Amino acid sequence: MKIPDGLGTIPELLKRFGSASARYESWRSLHREAMDFAAPQRETFNIHSQGERKNRFIYDSTAVNGLQQFGARIQGSMMPSWQHWMNLVSGDKIPEEEKEGVDKALKDATDTFFSHINHSNFSTEITPSLTDLGVGTGCILVEENDFDETSAIKFTNIPLAELFIEMPARGAIKNVWRKQKVQAGNIPLTWPDADIPDNLQKMIDKDPLSEVEVLNAMLFNVKSKMYDQVVIWKKELIYAQSFSKRRMICFRWSVTPGEAYGRGPVIQSLPDIRTANKIVEFTLSNA
């Protein structure tokens, strides 16, 4: 597997990830605290076992319910399920005599688009992304669906705990890293054309249920003007492909100049959330 021309070498890519990781660590404690109070079930910054009870220290659920309503209202008002929440129409560069025919073709394209969206997992994956937006930053990955024929596209929420952002250029997030754990046996299924090293293949053959850590990045290539997806295991490139548009889409709430991550309503309301939680805790203790 060859690194796309213009991205540099593996050490250079790992150095870029190291810089994004250092930025991530400076936000880690704030994001973790926000998740602890407002979305404890999605808090994965610490190591947790599956099925663990994560809300044992929540005494006031106002923030938890409020964040759920926040995501539901945005989804319901901007991208409601099984509805056309946008239309493709001809622009001002289309000659007037051609607009009727173009609009008809675009209407058919809109119907086809929403047919795939409504039969995909978009509604279930955008919900947790909007929950992360309530903290400050949400992200969703758009990919071709090659598992079944229900839809041509599939979506994957990128949890805030796995999201490493490089400093945005001109205010737009172009370079995103995801540090994720996957079962070794799922690597050939997730990336069918992956160039799997011998030592990784032995691990897959011996224990396909074992978890391995990979870096999955979507990086803008200045040379080719394309978005390159690269998947790195340890210090080896196992998969790469290029797109004309970015597939790992990040969106932020309120952004402070010079910061990569957004500050959402949860972060802005943390003092009140802490106070309400502590008051209820003291009230219950005194009772």
Residue pairs with C-beta under 8 A, 6 or more apart in sequence:
1 194
1 195
1 237
1 238
1 239
1 240
2 237
2 240
3 9
3 10
3 13
3 230
3 237
3 240
4 221
4 224
4 226
4 228
4 230
4 240
4 242
5 221
5 223
5 224
6 221
6 222
6 223
6 224
7 13
7 219
7 221
7 228
7 230
10 232
10 235
10 236
10 237
11 235
13 217
13 219
13 230
13 232
14 232
14 235
16 166
16 175
16 219
17 164
17 177
17 215
17 217
19 166
20 164
20 165
20 166
20 175
20 177
21 164
21 177
21 179
23 164
23 165
23 166
23 167
23 260
24 163
24 164
24 165
27 261
28 45
30 267
31 45
31 135
31 136
31 160
31 161
31 261
32 43
32 45
32 46
33 270
34 135
34 136
34 264
34 266
34 267
34 270
35 42
35 43
35 45
35 135
35 160
35 161
36 43
36 57
37 58
37 63
37 64
37 266
37 270
37 273
37 274
37 277
38 63
38 64
38 66
38 67
38 134
38 135
38 266
38 273
39 64
39 67
39 131
39 134
39 135
39 266
40 54
40 55
40 58
40 64
41 54
41 55
42 128
42 131
42 132
42 159
42 160
43 54
43 161
44 159
44 161
44 162
45 161
48 54
55 64
58 64
58 277
59 277
59 278
59 280
59 281
59 284
60 273
60 276
60 277
60 279
60 280
62 273
62 276
63 266
63 269
63 273
63 276
63 277
66 265
67 131
67 134
67 135
67 265
67 266
68 131
70 130
70 131
70 134
70 265
71 127
71 128
71 130
71 131
71 133
71 134
72 127
74 130
74 133
75 123
75 126
75 127
75 130
78 85
79 85
79 122
79 126
81 118
81 123
82 118
84 110
84 111
84 114
86 110
87 106
87 107
87 110
88 106
88 107
88 109
88 110
88 113
89 103
89 106
90 98
90 99
90 102
90 103
90 106
94 102
116 151
116 152
116 153
117 151
117 153
119 150
119 151
120 145
120 150
120 151
120 153
120 154
120 155
121 154
121 155
122 155
125 140
125 155
125 156
125 157
126 140
126 155
126 157
128 157
128 159
129 138
129 139
129 140
129 157
129 158
129 251
130 138
131 138
132 138
132 139
132 157
132 159
132 160
132 163
133 251
133 252
133 253
133 262
133 264
134 253
134 264
134 265
134 266
135 160
135 264
135 266
135 267
136 160
136 252
136 253
136 254
136 261
136 262
136 263
136 264
136 266
136 267
137 160
137 163
137 165
137 250
137 251
137 252
137 253
137 261
137 262
137 264
138 160
138 250
138 251
138 252
139 157
139 158
139 160
139 163
139 176
139 248
139 249
139 250
139 251
140 155
140 156
140 157
140 158
140 248
140 249
141 155
141 156
141 157
141 158
141 178
141 218
141 247
141 248
141 249
142 153
142 154
142 155
142 247
142 248
142 249
143 153
143 154
143 155
143 156
143 247
144 152
144 153
144 154
145 151
145 152
145 153
145 154
146 192
147 154
158 176
158 178
158 248
158 250
162 178
162 179
162 180
163 176
163 177
163 178
163 250
164 176
164 177
164 178
164 179
165 173
165 175
165 176
165 177
165 250
165 260
165 261
166 174
166 175
166 176
166 177
166 260
167 260
168 174
168 260
171 255
173 250
173 252
173 260
174 219
174 220
174 227
174 246
175 217
175 218
175 219
175 220
176 217
176 218
176 219
176 248
176 250
177 215
177 216
177 217
178 215
178 216
178 217
178 248
179 213
179 214
179 215
179 216
180 213
180 214
180 216
181 211
181 212
181 213
181 214
182 190
182 211
182 212
182 214
183 208
183 209
183 210
183 211
183 212
184 200
184 203
184 204
184 207
184 208
184 209
184 210
184 211
184 212
185 204
185 208
185 209
186 208
187 194
187 196
187 200
187 204
187 212
187 214
187 238
188 194
188 196
188 204
191 231
191 238
191 239
193 239
193 241
194 231
194 238
194 239
195 237
195 238
195 239
196 204
196 238
197 233
197 236
197 238
200 212
200 233
200 236
200 238
203 210
203 212
212 233
213 233
214 231
214 232
214 233
214 238
215 230
215 231
215 232
215 233
216 229
216 230
216 231
217 229
217 230
217 231
217 232
218 227
218 228
218 229
218 246
218 247
218 248
219 227
219 228
219 229
219 230
220 226
220 227
220 228
220 246
221 227
221 228
221 242
224 242
226 242
226 243
226 244
227 242
227 243
227 244
227 245
227 246
227 247
228 240
228 241
228 242
228 243
229 239
229 240
229 241
229 242
229 243
229 247
229 248
230 237
230 239
230 240
231 237
231 238
231 239
231 240
232 238
252 261
252 262
253 262
253 263
253 264
253 265
254 262
254 263
254 264
254 268
255 262
255 263
256 263
266 273
